[in-house]
Amino acid sequence: MLKKSDLVNYFTSGCKLSDNLKIGTEHEKFIYHRNNYKVIPFKGDVSVTRILDYFNGYGWKSIFEGENVIALTKDKASITLEPGGQFELSGAPLNTVHDTCIEINNHLEITKELEDKFDVGFLGIGFYPINTLDQIQTVPKKRYSEIMVPYMRDLGGLGLEMMHQSATVQANFDYTSEKDMQKKVNVSSVLQPLVTGLFANSPFKNSKLNGYESYRNHVWFNTDPDRSGIPRLLTQSTLSFEEYVDFALNVPVYSIIRDNKYFNCTQYSFADLMENKNPEINSEDITLDDWVNHISTIFTEVRLKTFIEMRGADAGGYKSLCALPALWTGILYCSESLDEALKITSSIKFEDLLNFRKEVCKIGLNAELNGYKGWQLAKEVLEISKSGLKHRKKINSFGDDENIHLSFLEELISQKKSNAASMMEKYYKNEKINIELLFNEQSF
C-alpha cells in the first residue's frame, strides 16, 4: 500500500550529483494552413496525424491511444500534443544551453520540410491570434476529452482557452538536495512574473487586441486556483519535499487510469484516494505511477517533479527558445548567482509579488515592484545570469560561452519593449490585425 513516505521519496530520488546537472527545454507551437491561417485538424490529408507520421522517417516512434497517435518518442526526447493540437517538443536532458539550441535547430529543420510538403506553417506565440475557441478541435486523448474538458467547463473561468489556444516554452532543471531544491524553487517562483514580462508574446485574441501583453498568463490566472498560480509555500524558505507532498495531496485528482480506462476523480484529492474515500478506487491499489500522473496535472508557475519546471513564459520565436534556458541556467547552475538572486527575491513580499504578476500580464515590465519598474529588475537579474553563465565556461565550437543565447533578452531590456508590444505596434493598425504579415514574420 502506498504511503506518504513513498511520495516524499519520489522527490528525494530526483537529487542529482552536482557535476551531472542537466537542462531540458520544452516548446509548443501551433500548426496552421498557410492558405487561410486556421489551425490544422487532428485527422485529414493535412493534419496533425500526418505531421506525426512524417517524423517516423527520422527515427521517432509513435505512441498510440486506441487507434490515435498521441505522441512520439526518440531517445530521451518526446513530441506530444496539447489539447488544441499544439505541437510540443520535450527535449532530452542535455549538458549545456548550446546543446539545447542544437536540438531545437534539428527539430526545426524537419518542420521546415513539413511546411513545404503540406503547405503549413509553425507559429510560436503565447495565444492563437485568430481562431475562436469553437473553431479548434480537441485532440482525441481521453485525459483531455473525457476529464479535462468537462472539468474546465464546470469550473468556469478560462480553462478551455488555456487548453486549446495557449502555448508556452518551458525550461527544466535539476536539484542536488532538498535545500538546493528549496533555494531554486524559491528564487524561480518569485522571478516567474519577471520572466512572464520578458517573454510576453500574446497580445491578440479573436483577431483583436485582448488588452494584455501576456494574455496566456492571464488565462492561467483564471483557470484552476487549486492547481495553478504561485502558491505561497513555493516562495518560503521552509519549503521541503514533505511540504510539497502535503500541498499536492490536497489537490483534486483528474483521473486514475486502469487498463486504458479513465476513472474520473475530480471530486477527490489524492489524500482522499489514499484514505479510501472513492468507492471506485481501492486505496490498496493506488500506485506511485498514479502519484506521478497526478503531479503532472499540477500547473503552478514552478512545478516540482524529480526536477524543477519553469512554466511562466509565452511561446515565441527561435531566439526566445534558447534565451529561456540560458537565463535560468545562469541563475540556477552557479551557486554565487543563485545566492545573489535569492537576496533579491527574499526581499519581495508575497502580496506584492501577486500584484506584480497581475499587472505584468497587462502592461509587461512597465509594471512596478517595490517602487521600481520591472525593466530595472530584469536588468539586474540578467546581469546575475550572465555572470553565472560566464562562470560555467561552457564553450561551443566557435569559442563562445552560453551568454550568446541571451542576446534576445539584452535587446528587449535595452529597448524596454517586449515582443508583444512590438507586435501590437507593427501588426495592429486601424483596429485590425495584419494577419498575413503577422504569420509570415512570426512563424518559424
N, C-alpha and C positions, 0 to 999 in steps of 0.2 A: 504493500500500500504506500502510495506517495506521501512523503512527509515534508513539512516545511523546511527541514534541513536540506532535503534534496533540491528544493527550489533555490535556496541560498547557494548551495554547492554548484549549481548551474552557472551562476555568475562568477563564483570563485574560480571555476575551471577556465574562465576566459583570461586569467592573468598570464601574460607573456613575459619572456625574458627581455631585458632592456635592449639587447643587441639584435632582436628579431621582431621589431615593431613594423607593422605593415600599414599601407594606405589603400583604401578602397574608394572607388568613385562610381556613383550610380547616376545616370541621367535619362530623363524622359523627354520624348519629343512626339509631336503629332504628325501623322502621315495624311496628306491631303491630295485630292485630284488637282493637277495643275490647270485643268481647263475651267474649273469652277470654284476651287479653293475649299471645297467641302471635305470633311473628314471621310476617309475611305471606310467601307463597311467591314465587318468581320469576315464574311464569305463573299465570293464572286470572282469574276475574271480579274478585277483589280481590287485586291482586298488584303487585309492583314494576314489571312491564312496563306495567300500566295507569297507574300513577303517572307513569312516564316519558312515556307518551303524552300525558298531560294537560298537561305542560309545553310540548309543541309549540305549544299555543294561545297561549303567551306569547312566541313567537319563538325558542324553543330548537330546535336542530337535532339529530336523532337520529344517533348513530354506531352502526353495526352491526358485528357479527362473525358472519358467516353470516346466519342469519335472526333472530338475537337482538340486541335493542337493549341495548348495554352502557354507553352514556354519552350525554350531551347537551352541546352547546356553544352559547354565545351571547357574542358579542363576545370578550372575553379571559377569560371565566369558563367553568367546566365543571361538570357534575354527573356523578359517577362512582359505581360500585358497588364496595364491598369484597366479599370472598368470601362473607360471610354475608348479603349484601343490604343491608349498612349503606349508607345514603344520604348521599353526601358532596357538599357544595357546595365547590368550589375556586374561591374568589373571584378577581376580577380584581386586578391590581396597582393600588393606589389611593394617593392622596396623604396622607390623614390617617386617624386612627382613627375620626373622625366618619363618613368615607366608608364605611369597612368596616362600621360599625354600620347605616348606611342600607341597604347591600347585604344584610346579614343580615335586616333588617326586611322588605325587599321579598320576599326568599325565603320568609320565614315567613308572610307574608300569603297566598302561594299554598298553602303546606302547610295553613293553616287551612281554606281552601276544600276541600282534599282530605280533611281529617278528616270534614267533614260529608257529602261526596259518597260516600265509600267506607266510612264508619264505622271509620276507622283513627285511630291516634294516632302521634305522633312523640316518641320518648323520647331525651333527651340524657343518657347515663350511660356510665361507662367500661367496664362489663361487663354483659351482659344478665342480669338478676337471676333469671330463672325457667327458661327453656328449657334443656334439656340439649343437649350438642353434637350428638347424633344426631337432634335434632328440627329442626335448622336446615339448610336446603338450601345447597349450594354454587352460587353464580351460575355459569351455564354459559359461562364465559370460559376459553379454552384455557390461558392462563397459570395460572389457578387450578386447574382440574380436571386438566389433563394434566401440569403441572410442580410447582406448589407443594404441592398436597395429598399426592401420593406422596412428595415430598422431606421435608415436615414429618413425615409418618408414619414414614419411615425414620430421621429424626433422633431421634425420641422427643421428650421434653420437652413443651412446651405450645404448640407452633406452631399446631396446628389450632384451639385455643381462641383464640389471637391472631387468626387469620384470620376466624373465624366469630362470635365472641362479644364482641369488644372494640371500642371506639370511642374516638376521640381528637378533640381540637381542636388545630390547628396554626397557627403564625404564621410568615410568611416575610419575609426582609429582604435588602436589597441591601448590597453592599460596593463601595468606591471604588478599592481597590488590594489587592495581596497582603498588605501589612502591616495594612490595615484588616480584611481577612478574618481574618487570624490573631488579632487582638485580639478581634473579635466572636465567633469560634468558641471561643477560649479561655474568655472570660467566660461565654458561654451554655452551654458544656459543663459547666463547674463548677457553674453555677446550676440545671441541669436538675433535680437531685433536690429542690431547694427548690421549684421550680415544680410538680413532681410532688406534693409535700405540700400546696401551696396549692390545687391543683385536684383533689386526691384525691376520687374520686367513684365508687368501685367496690367496696363492701363486701359485696355479695351474689353468690352463685352457687348455681344449682340450688335456689332458694327458701330458702337458708340463709345464715348468716354464713360468710364464707370465711376469716376471720382476718386480713384486710388492709384498710387504708384505700384503697390503690390496688392492687387485685388485677390490674388491667390492666398496671401497670408490672412487677409480679412475673411475670406471664405473659411479657412481653418479656424479662425477665431469664433466662427458661428457654425461649427459642425457638430461637435460632440464634447461637451465640457468634462465628461467622465474620463476621456482618454486623449485629450489634445491640449495644446497651450503650453504654458511654463508653470508646472506645479511648484509651489514654494519649496518643497523638500529638495528639489534639484539644485537650488541655489544656496543651500545651507551647509555649513562646514561639518555638520554632524552626519551627513549622508553616509549610509553604509549599505552593503548588499542586502542586509536584512530589512532595513527601512524601505528600500526599493521593492523588495518582495512584498512587504506589508501593503504598500501602495498598489502594486499590481494585483494582489489577491482580491482587492475590493473593487476592481474594475469589472463591469459586466462582460461576460464571455459571449463572443459572437456565436460560436458553434463548437461542438465536439464531433469529430469525423470518425466514423466506424464503417469499414467495408464500402468506402466511397459514398456513404450516406451522411448528410449533414444534419445533425440534431441541433435545432435552434435553442440556444441557451441564453438569449439576451435578457431574460428576466432573472438571471442568476450571476453572482460573482464567482470567481474561481474558488474563493473560500467557501461559498455555498456548495459548490460541487464536491469539494473535499470533505465537507460535513454532511454529505449525502442528502441534501435538500432538494435535489432534482430527481423525481421519481423515474425518469427515463435513463438516468446515468448512475450506475453503481459506483460509489466512491472508491471501491477497491479496484476498479478498472481504470481509474484516472492514471495517465502515464506522464512521463517527462516530455514526451512529444506533444501532448496536449498543452502543457505549460509553454513550450517553445512556440507553438502556434498562437497561443493566447498573447504572449509577449509581442509577437509580430503585429498584433492589432491595436497596440498602444501607440498613439500617434503624436506624442509630445514633441516639442521642438528639438529636444535632445532625447534620444531613446537608448536605453541600456539593453544590450544583449551580452554576448561574450566578447563584444567590442562596443564602441560608442558611435552612434549615428548622429550626424549633424543635418538637421532637416529644415532649416529656416530659409533657404534660398529658392527664388524662382528659377525655372529652367531658362536657359539662354543660349547664346551662340558659342562657337568653339572656344574663344578666348576665356569666356566665363567658366567653361567646364574645367579648364586647367587651373584657373585662378582660385576656385573654391578650395580644392585640396591643398594648394600651395599656401593659402592664407592660414588654414588650420594647422598644417604641418609645422610651419614656423613657430606657431604659438604652443602647440601641444607636445611636440617632439624635441624640445630644447628646455631643459629644466629651468635655466635662467629666464627664458622668455615666458614660460608658464607662471613662474613666481611673479614676474613683472606684471603680467596680465591680471593675476589674482589680486595684486594691490589695487588695481583699478576697479575690478568687478566687486570686491568685498566692500567697497565704499558706497555702493549703489543700493538704495532701499528697494525692497521688493515692490511696493506700491508704485514707486517712481518708474521702475522697470516696466510694469504692466502698462502704465500710461504712455510711456515712450513707445512701446511696441504698437499700441493702438494708433498713435499719431504717425509713426513711421509708415504704417500701411497707407495712410492718406497722403502725406507730404514728403515721404522719404526722409533723408537725413537732414532736411531743414527743420525737422523736429528737434526739440531741446531736451536735454537730460542734465540735471544738476546745474542749470544755467548756461550750458554750452550747447552749441549746435552739434548735431550728430556727426557732421563732417569733421569737426575738430577731434572728436573721439576716434573716428575712423582713421584719421591720420596717425594718431598715437598708436593705435592697435596695429596698423600696417607697418610702422617702424619696428614694433616689437617682433612681428612675424619676419620681417626682412632680416633682422639680427639673428633670429633663430635659424633661418634657412642658411645664412652665411656660416653660422657655427656648425651646421651639419656637414658642409663641404661635400655635397653630393654633386659631382661634376658630370656633365654629359659629354658626348664625343666631340663637341665643339669647344669644350673648356668652360662652359657656363654652369654656374650653380643654379639652384632651383628658384632663385629670385627672378629669373627671366619670365616666369609664369605669372608674376604679379603686375606686369605692365598694364593689363586691363584695368586693375583697381587703381594703380597710380594715376592713370589718365582720368578716371572718374573723379577721384578725390581732388586732383588739381583743378578740374573744371567745376567741381561741386554740382555735378549733374549725373543722375542715374540714366541707365538706358531707357527706362520708362519715360523719363522727362524728355529725352531726346526723341523718342518715338512720337510722343504727343506733338512736339513741335514740327516734326518732319512729315508725319502721315495724316494728321488731322487738320483739315482746312475746311472752312465754311460748313462746320458741323457735319463733316463727312470724312470717313476714312478712305484714303487712297489704298484700297485693298491690294491691288496689283503690285504697287511699289513696296508696300509693307512685306508681303510674302516673298517677293523676289529678293529683297535685300536682307531680310532677317532669317531666311531659311539657310540650312547648311549647304 
